[in-house]
């Protein structure tokens, strides 16, 4: 709570007496707490007769840093933070099986086996980016579960744009900046035939990494917000903003259905109107991506009068459509 008081004070000094009085602590106890914050990387100035002033907050993602930024009602109000995890989705799935509530978040500074779609890995170095998994308990039938990925894509794009990055969405689950991947989404379910027990929404966003830090095979196709904008991103602030947008879009989806999500998705799509190559375990087709339908499936015109509906697959190529 001392951190919250110093944060509220902005660049002004907060007297030790005021901190002691508001928190019911002795001056000695306040000093110990300040020293503990300093050891965690906080720069706090102490001046006799003036008090304490917060000069610098470390770029960390623990609940201590996140609480000051949160504006949500549910998402992120319970955070399971780890310095390092094999996969945030794996822990979130386990917690959901054990009864974790809607909106609980698993957050890691580093992943050692980050999960992407179709068994791929997500490169997850420490201290740079955002890796989190959100537990959802939606009132949806399983057939509508793919909509959640598109809801998340719209929310992540909104957060990126709030921070000045003009993100676009590549079907079905990638966010692009200047044509390069900056974020990905992996949705996993526990469901029966007629109901979803829970969904785990895994989100990875490249915030402060540099392309030179990526594996060589990704350097031409991946990027980060910092690289594109030229300025670093405060990870806790971005995480809180992203969760706020996600909560708002989930609310709209719950109240008004998929229509508003579909409209927002189409408005910032990097896929529609492009010539695409789509591969899955069952099919491989080429054509022009014309639309997404009311379930989020991609509609690809492969020949005059022929439109294929693609429910899942990898979009391996997307170039400008030829007239």
VOPA-816919 format. One record per residue (C-alpha): residue in three letters; z negated, x negated, y negated. Coordinates in steps of 0.1 Angstrom, whole numbers, padded with zeros to 4 digits, always signed. Each point is the difference from the previous one (the first is absolute). Example, Ala and Ser with C-alpha at 12.3 -4.5 7.8 and 13.67 -1.06 7.14 Angstrom:
BEGIN
ALA-0078-0123+0045/SER+0007-0014-0034/
# end
This chain:
BEGIN
UNK+0000+0000+0000/UNK-0005-0030-0023/UNK+0038-0007+0003/UNK+0007+0036-0010/UNK-0022-0003-0031/UNK+0017-0033-0010/UNK+0034+0015+0006/UNK-0008+0030-0022/UNK-0010-0024-0027/UNK+0035-0013-0002/UNK-0001-0032-0021/UNK-0034+0008-0015/UNK-0033-0014+0009/UNK-0024+0022+0020/UNK-0036-0009-0005/UNK-0022-0010+0029/UNK-0025+0025-0011/UNK+0026+0028+0001/UNK+0010-0010+0035/UNK-0036-0002+0012/UNK-0008+0034-0015/UNK+0031+0018+0014/UNK-0004-0014+0035/UNK-0038-0002+0002/UNK+0001-0037+0008/UNK-0020-0029-0013/UNK+0017-0025-0023/UNK-0004-0026+0028/UNK+0017+0024+0025/UNK+0029+0005-0025/UNK+0004-0037-0003/UNK+0002-0004+0038/UNK+0027+0027+0002/UNK+0020-0017-0027/UNK-0002-0033+0018/UNK+0012+0017+0032/UNK+0030+0014-0018/UNK+0008-0034-0014/UNK+0000-0015+0035/UNK+0026+0026+0009/UNK+0023-0012-0027/UNK-0010+0022-0030/UNK-0002-0018-0033/UNK-0030+0014-0019/UNK-0012-0014-0033/UNK-0037+0001-0007/UNK-0013-0005-0036/UNK-0036+0001-0010/UNK-0008+0031-0022/UNK+0034+0015+0007/UNK+0001+0005+0038/UNK+0029-0002+0024/UNK+0038+0003-0004/UNK+0026+0002+0028/UNK+0028-0025-0007/UNK+0020+0000+0031/UNK+0003+0021+0033/UNK+0013-0018+0031/UNK+0031+0015+0017/UNK-0019+0014+0030/UNK+0003+0032+0020/UNK-0036+0007+0010/UNK-0016+0034-0008/UNK-0018-0018-0028/UNK+0032-0006-0019/UNK+0017+0033+0010/UNK-0027+0024-0010/UNK+0005-0006-0037/UNK+0037+0010+0003/UNK-0002+0030+0023/UNK+0010+0035-0013/UNK+0005+0017+0033/UNK-0021+0027+0016/UNK+0005-0010+0036/UNK+0024-0029+0006/UNK-0019-0033-0003/UNK-0034+0015-0004/UNK-0010-0016+0033/UNK+0015-0035+0004/UNK-0002-0022+0031/UNK+0007-0034-0014/UNK+0006-0032+0020/UNK+0009-0035-0011/UNK+0024-0002+0029/UNK+0012+0024+0026/UNK+0027-0001+0027/UNK+0013+0033-0013/UNK-0015+0026-0024/UNK+0019+0028+0019/UNK-0018-0010+0033/UNK-0034+0002-0015/UNK+0008+0032-0019/UNK+0012+0016+0032/UNK-0032-0010+0018/UNK-0021+0014-0029/UNK+0019+0032+0000/UNK-0005+0005+0037/UNK-0037-0005-0006/UNK+0000+0027-0027/UNK+0008-0016-0033/UNK+0007+0025-0027/UNK+0032+0008-0019/UNK+0005-0026-0028/UNK-0019-0029+0015/UNK+0018-0033-0005/UNK+0001-0032+0019/UNK+0008-0029-0022/UNK+0004-0037+0008/UNK+0006-0031-0021/UNK+0021-0014+0029/UNK+0016+0012+0032/UNK+0007-0023+0029/UNK+0021+0025+0019/UNK+0012+0024-0027/UNK+0021+0029+0015/UNK+0034+0011-0012/UNK+0023+0026+0014/UNK+0015-0004+0035/UNK-0024-0027+0011/UNK+0009-0024-0029/UNK-0027-0021-0018/UNK-0010+0003-0036/UNK-0006-0033-0017/UNK-0035+0002-0014/UNK-0014-0032-0017/UNK-0034+0001-0017/UNK-0008+0005-0036/UNK+0034+0012-0011/UNK+0010+0035+0010/UNK-0013+0034+0010/UNK-0004+0010+0037/UNK-0017+0033+0006/UNK+0000+0030+0024/UNK-0010+0035-0011/UNK-0014+0025+0025/UNK+0015+0035-0005/UNK-0009+0033+0017/UNK+0028+0022-0012/UNK+0004+0036+0009/UNK+0035-0004+0014/UNK+0018+0005+0033/UNK+0012-0032+0016/UNK+0036+0008-0007/UNK-0007-0004-0037/UNK-0017-0034+0003/UNK+0030-0019-0012/UNK-0004+0016-0034/UNK-0032-0020-0005/UNK+0019-0033-0001/UNK+0022+0013-0028/UNK-0030+0013-0018/UNK-0015-0035+0002/UNK+0033-0016-0012/UNK+0001+0022-0031/UNK-0037-0008-0007/UNK+0005-0038+0004/UNK+0031+0001-0022/UNK-0019+0019-0027/UNK-0028-0026+0001/UNK+0026-0029-0003/UNK+0017+0018-0029/UNK-0034+0005-0017/UNK-0003-0038+0001/UNK+0034-0006-0015/UNK+0020-0005+0032/UNK+0030+0023+0003/UNK-0003+0005+0038/UNK+0026+0019+0021/UNK-0005+0014+0035/UNK+0022-0010+0029/UNK-0001+0025+0028/UNK-0022+0004+0019/UNK-0030-0021-0010/UNK+0009-0030-0023/UNK-0005-0005-0037/UNK+0024-0023-0018/UNK+0001-0019-0033/UNK+0034-0012-0010/UNK+0012+0006+0035/UNK-0027-0020+0017/UNK-0029+0014+0021/UNK-0033+0000-0018/UNK-0020+0025+0021/UNK+0001+0017+0034/UNK-0017+0030+0016/UNK-0010+0005+0037/UNK-0012+0035+0010/UNK-0018+0004+0034/UNK-0013+0032+0015/UNK-0024+0015+0024/UNK+0013+0035+0008/UNK+0003+0027+0026/UNK+0031+0023+0003/UNK-0012+0024-0026/UNK-0023-0020-0023/UNK-0006-0034-0016/UNK-0035-0014+0007/UNK+0006-0027-0027/UNK+0025-0023-0015/UNK-0004-0036-0010/UNK+0021-0010-0030/UNK+0005-0038-0001/UNK+0012-0014-0033/UNK+0009-0036-0008/UNK+0010-0010-0036/UNK+0011-0035-0010/UNK-0018-0003-0033/UNK-0005-0036-0009/UNK+0017-0021+0026/UNK+0030-0022-0008/UNK+0032+0001+0021/UNK-0005-0037+0008/UNK-0031+0010+0019/UNK+0019+0025+0022/UNK+0014-0011+0034/UNK+0035-0014-0006/UNK+0017+0029+0017/UNK-0015+0024-0026/UNK+0005-0019-0032/UNK+0034+0016-0007/UNK-0011+0035+0007/UNK-0037+0002-0012/UNK-0017-0003-0033/UNK-0032+0007-0019/UNK-0011+0018-0031/UNK-0011-0032-0016/UNK+0033-0018+0007/UNK+0020+0029-0014/UNK-0021+0007-0031/UNK-0013-0035-0007/UNK-0036+0010-0003/UNK-0028+0003+0026/UNK-0014+0033+0012/UNK-0037+0008+0002/UNK-0001+0011+0036/UNK-0031+0023-0003/UNK+0016+0019-0029/UNK+0033+0004+0019/UNK-0018+0012+0031/UNK-0019+0026-0019/UNK+0031+0012-0018/UNK+0020+0002+0032/UNK-0028+0021+0017/UNK-0001+0023-0030/UNK+0037+0006+0002/UNK-0002+0005+0038/UNK-0028+0026-0004/UNK+0020+0019-0026/UNK+0032+0000+0020/UNK-0019+0011+0031/UNK-0015+0028-0020/UNK+0034+0012-0012/UNK+0014-0003+0036/UNK-0029+0021+0013/UNK+0004+0027-0027/UNK+0038+0001-0005/UNK+0015-0015+0032/UNK+0026-0027+0003/UNK+0023+0012-0028/UNK-0016-0019-0029/UNK-0003-0031+0021/UNK+0036+0002+0010/UNK+0011+0004-0036/UNK-0021-0030-0012/UNK+0012-0021+0029/UNK+0037+0007-0007/UNK-0004-0008-0037/UNK-0010-0036+0008/UNK+0019-0006+0032/UNK+0017-0033+0007/UNK+0018+0016+0030/UNK+0018+0031-0011/UNK+0036-0004-0010/UNK+0003-0033+0018/UNK+0020-0011+0031/UNK-0026-0006+0027/UNK-0003-0013+0035/UNK-0028+0017+0020/UNK-0013-0013+0033/UNK-0025+0014+0024/UNK-0007-0001+0037/UNK+0024+0029+0005/UNK+0027-0003-0026/UNK+0019-0023-0023/UNK+0021+0016-0027/UNK+0016-0008-0033/UNK+0008+0023-0029/UNK-0012+0011-0034/UNK-0036+0011-0005/UNK+0004+0033-0017/UNK-0035+0016+0000/UNK-0033+0005+0017/UNK-0006+0034+0015/UNK-0031+0023-0002/UNK-0018-0022+0026/UNK+0008-0034-0014/UNK+0028-0008+0024/UNK+0029-0020-0014/UNK+0034+0018-0001/UNK+0029-0025+0005/UNK+0036+0010-0004/UNK+0019-0020+0026/UNK+0034+0016-0004/UNK+0016+0029-0020/UNK-0018+0031+0012/UNK-0026-0018+0021/UNK-0036-0005-0011/UNK-0025-0016+0023/UNK-0037+0007-0003/UNK-0021-0032+0006/UNK-0037+0005+0007/UNK-0010-0036+0005/UNK+0017-0034-0001/UNK+0005-0032-0018/UNK+0022-0001-0031/UNK+0015-0034+0004/UNK+0026+0001-0027/UNK+0003+0019-0032/UNK+0029-0008-0024/UNK+0018+0021-0027/UNK+0020+0028+0015/UNK+0038-0004-0003/UNK+0020+0027-0016/
# end
